[in-house]
Amino acid sequence: MFRMKCLIFFAALFINFLATAEAVRTNLLFILTDNHGAWTLGCYGNKEIRTPNIDKIAAEGTLFTRAYCNNSVCSPSRATFLTGLLPSQHGVHTYIPEAAQIGPKAYDVIKEFRTLPKILSESGYTCGLSGKWHLGDNLNPQETFSYWFTKKGGHTTTFYNDDMIWQGKLYKEPKYTTDAITDHAIDFLEQNQKKPFFLYLAYNGPYGLGKVVNEEHQNRHTEYYRDKPMDSFPREKTSPWLKANRFAMNNVKSMRSYAAAVSGVDDGVGRVMEKLKELGLDKNTLVVFSADQGLNAGHGGYWGMGDHSRPVNTQEATVRIPLIFRQPGEIAAAKTSDLMVENHDFLPTVLDYLGLKEKTPTSPPLPGNSFADVLHGRTVKWDNVIYHEFGNARMIRTPKWKLTLRHPYGPDELYDMEADPGEKENLIHAEGHAPMRNSLKKQLNAFFAKYADPKYNIWKDGISKGTDILKENE
């Protein structure tokens, strides 16, 4: 009898231990914005655009000063965040066509891979999406997400009466889209506060492209910016390469519209962070803030991302993204890291941080690495080399140099980013820089030779799941 009582006692202790371990598992809130340059945020030095809530996340966490996307368009970049793979591995090189997003031929373009939500779901997390998906079959929940509020498509043509999806049905959302996405994020948190969760809060703002950047946002910031000079937006001569959004160049109305959209997203972030605190989830939730790509808003004579010019571009303002990690008591506050990181480092870092390093996918081999030690205040060995691909362009970026090659006929570019951060003087044919050009080219080609899947290597006649933008409207 005594032995039986001991067994029951220790069994109860073990069950209680498991329940406690489940309760204290770190949650993940991943906030991803759309077409959002790091340069727009106060925590990255902007003194004109109001972003107090995002700035507070930075003040309470660790900010990466040199973070990059490995593709400057929505679908490929989002696929990379969730898979840890390059476009030439997951096959999404550009934004995906409408047929893949909704309708009888719609399909999830990353279904074949081990993704972050799949891994977290298998590890006991409830996964929810509120916001932009843009990775296919939008009408139906994908990748183990049980909460699914999203857009019909990927492009943003309006922030009012937008086509949204909720509970498997299309409808017109009467609210400001940014507010609707925030409301659903809060709803998810309230429903899942007592169990480990992964909330993918994917705003479609601030966006800043096409007709929406020529319209006023009906939020509280529009009036504030109405008389502001918008000096944080460069005034430069329009590049002859610029293909779209030419109307926005040096247009203060567009600048104010984009600023209001940025501040509107910041309001939403503030509401979600306040709800975390209200529910007692603040200290047990890893919050990551980032963007799918940046935005040139006058920088270098461009307005838009890489696909808004011909040839497609790799301008610094469009490939640089914000990246901030926060968890009180676990991640150092008010710290910055100068490591050159990119979005394919996100998945291995998050899994490592959450204690799930052993679940990091190994096939296809990940090109990125975990910098979780940095978040814990430790140093890591790091190469500080960035690789980027979009359309027929591939780029390698080191602290000093940037080389962009365009397959197969160029034009190619080489810049000394320390002496020429504005990328004004192309040194590609400068005789004295031939050794550096050749060295970078060799390194770039070796990287893609190692990681690119022949099936999706479009430099080697591979296929793409995305739209062939180089054949559109030419």
C-alpha positions, -999 to +999 in steps of 0.1 A: +000+000+000+028+024+009+045+017-024+013+023-043+009+057-025+044+067-034+039+058-070+007+078-071+024+107-054+053+108-078+030+104-108+011+134-096+043+154-092+053+144-128+020+154-142+021+187-124+057+192-137+045+187-173+015+210-168+038+237-153+063+233-182+035+237-206+023+268-188+056+286-188+065+278-224+075+310-242+049+324-266+058+340-299+043+372-313+057+379-348+048+413-361+055+417-398+048+449-417+046+455-455+069+476-475+083+492-444+118+507-444+137+508-412+145+544-419+109+554-411+111+545-374+122+566-345+143+538-330+163+538-363+168+576-362+137+591-379+127+622-359+097+631-380+074+600-383+056+591-350+063+555-340+063+555-301+050+520-296+075+503-320+102+525-304+092+512-270+097+476-282+132+486-292+138+504-259+128+472-241+146+449-264+175+444-288+175+461-322+195+450-352+210+479-371+219+460-402+191+436-410+182+427-446+157+408-466+170+383-491+142+392-516+125+426-518+089+415-526+061+403-503+056+366-512+092+355-514+103+374-483+073+360-463+081+325-476+117+329-463+106+341-429+085+310-424+108+284-441+143+298-435+150+291-472+162+312-501+138+320-530+160+297-551+152+269-526+115+275-519+107+286-555+089+318-547+111+343-565+084+371-570+049+377-559+026+348-567-001+350-593-038+356-585-047+320-595-025+306-567-042+328-541-079+321-546-100+300-569-100+264-582-062+264-588-052+280-556-025+262-536-001+268-506+032+276-522+053+265-492+033+234-484+062+211-493+085+225-465+089+222-428+077+257-417+078+276-385+040+272-378+042+234-386+071+230-362+055+251-334+021+234-338+038+200-334+055+213-303+021+222-286+016+258-299-017+271-311-010+291-343-030+321-355-027+345-384-042+379-385-033+399-416-017+393-450-008+358-460+001+361-497+014+326-499-015+309-516-049+293-511-059+323-490-095+312-485-085+282-463-063+281-432-027+270-441+004+256-424-015+245-392-030+279-384-063+274-366-071+311-364-073+326-399-081+362-407-065+374-439-068+393-472-083+379-504-051+387-523-017+402-518-017+437-533-032+465-514-054+488-535-074+502-505-074+504-468-112+507-467-139+481-477-111+457-485-118+421-495-111+400-464-115+364-454-129+353-421-142+318-412-138+307-447-159+334-463-151+365-483-166+398-472-161+436-474-143+449-442-158+483-433-131+492-409-097+506-417-078+474-426-050+481-401-076+483-373-094+452-384-061+432-384-053+446-349-088+437-336-084+401-347-049+398-332-064+409-299-092+384-303-067+356-308-048+366-277-079+367-256-090+332-269-055+316-264-041+333-233-039+301-213-019+280-237+013+284-257+007+303-289+023+316-320+005+347-334+016+359-368+005+395-369+010+404-406+000+439-413-005+449-450+005+484-440+021+508-443+025+496-480+031+529-497+026+518-533+002+526-562-030+545-556-031+541-519-001+563-514-020+591-533-049+589-509-054+601-473-056+576-445-086+581-423-067+578-391-057+603-364-023+609-379-034+624-412-042+658-397-009+658-378+012+654-409-009+677-430+015+707-427+047+687-420+076+692-445+085+655-445+122+662-445+130+626-437+120+617-473+149+624-498+143+648-527+162+634-556+159+634-594+138+605-606+159+576-618+154+566-655+151+530-643+120+538-622+090+520-638+062+525-613+051+551-587+067+579-606+039+602-594+051+598-558+086+610-564+091+643-545+053+644-539+047+656-504+012+643-504+025+608-510+051+612-482+024+623-457+001+594-467+029+569-462+039+585-428+002+583-417+001+547-426+033+540-407+019+557-376-014+538-380+004+505-379+023+518-348-011+525-331-021+489-338+012+476-324+006+496-293-029+481-287-016+446-291+013+452-267-011+467-242-033+436-245-003+413-238+003+432-206-033+433-196-036+395-200-004+389-180+014+375-211+040+403-214+070+386-198+063+352-212+061+363-249+089+367-273+079+397-295+097+401-329+091+431-351+102+432-387+091+439-423+090+418-454+111+444-473+120+481-471+108+509-493+126+535-514+106+567-509+128+590-530+161+573-520+183+571-551+156+584-573+133+555-567+098+550-551+090+514-544+109+481-541+131+461-565+103+453-588+094+489-595+123+495-617+138+480-649+163+466-645+151+455-610+172+471-583+189+463-550+189+498-536+198+499-499+165+514-487+145+486-502+167+457-489+172+470-454+145+461-429+138+467-392+144+438-368+137+440-331+135+412-304+119+418-270+112+396-240+115+414-206+139+396-182+153+375-210+165+398-237+187+428-229+168+461-230+180+492-251+207+472-268+217+472-305+236+447-326+256+456-357+256+420-370+246+418-407+216+395-405+188+386-429+154+371-429+167+336-436+183+337-402+150+343-385+136+307-383+168+290-369+171+319-344+136+317-331+136+279-328+169+281-310+156+308-287+124+288-279+144+257-269+135+239-301+169+240-318+168+202-325+137+207-346+155+231-370+150+217-406+180+201-422+166+194-457+168+215-477+199+228-459+193+262-443+215+290-456+210+310-423+222+307-388+210+313-353+220+345-335+200+336-304+231+339-283+232+376-291+197+379-276+211+364-244+240+389-244+266+365-257+289+369-287+287+348-318+310+341-348+294+358-377+304+363-414+286+397-419+278+389-455+244+394-470+230+375-501+200+387-520+181+376-551+152+390-570+142+384-606+174+382-626+194+401-600+217+386-573+236+407-547+263+402-522+268+428-495+296+431-470+302+459-446+322+478-473+311+464-507+279+457-526+280+438-559+249+432-579+249+409-609+221+406-635+218+374-654+227+370-682+237+403-697+238+429-668+240+457-662+260+450-631+269+473-602+297+476-577+297+502-549+320+511-520+293+514-494+315+531-469+327+559-493+294+560-513+264+550-491+241+566-516+252+542-544+261+570-568+294+559-583+292+525-600+327+510-599+319+478-619+343+487-647+368+506-627+401+489-634+415+493-599+385+474-584+387+444-607+402+421-580+374+430-555+347+426-582+360+391-591+364+380-555+329+391-546+315+374-578+332+342-569+318+343-534+283+351-546+283+323-572+297+298-546+269+306-522+242+299-547+259+269-561+259+255-525+222+263-516+201+268-548+178+239-557+183+231-594+146+229-598+142+265-586+175+280-597+163+305-624+199+314-633+202+277-644+168+274-663+149+264-631+112+272-627+095+297-604+062+297-585+061+335-588+050+358-616+077+365-643+078+402-638+105+407-664+079+396-691+051+418-677+042+450-695+075+451-714 
